[in-house]
């Protein structure tokens, strides 16, 4: 059974948790007064569920203010294993500048093991960085959200709460929300 899902992601990490299967150990007879050499090899087993990435639209729009800087503006979509997708968005802005991230990634969830009838979709959002306010200004982030949709309906959403630092304040941020 296959389902095609389309997602609009702002900041986040997508992971599909596979089901684990325990295996029994194999018994090996040991001859008396003999030496036994054991060669242990592990072959990675394919996950019962996989995610196939399809078309993607990703944009980073910097808005550079007067006498300020913007840097970076990167959207990286990686799939380290067949059942995990990691999306990283990064950039830097100074003073009265801002940077807007927009990503729409289509994907398909495939049940590769016919015994598996359902899977758990897990979405996490993280914001890591430093906010430094100025004497007459603020540094902030907001709208750090990820939404997974299927057609007109929402499947799951996660939003990391916004933060700001004003009037020469500095704030180190390591926020996490979900699953």
Helices and strands as residue ranges (DSSP letters): E 2-9, E 12-17, E 49-63, E 70-81, E 84-93, E 98-111, E 120-132, E 138-141, E 144-150, E 153-160, E 163-166, E 170-177
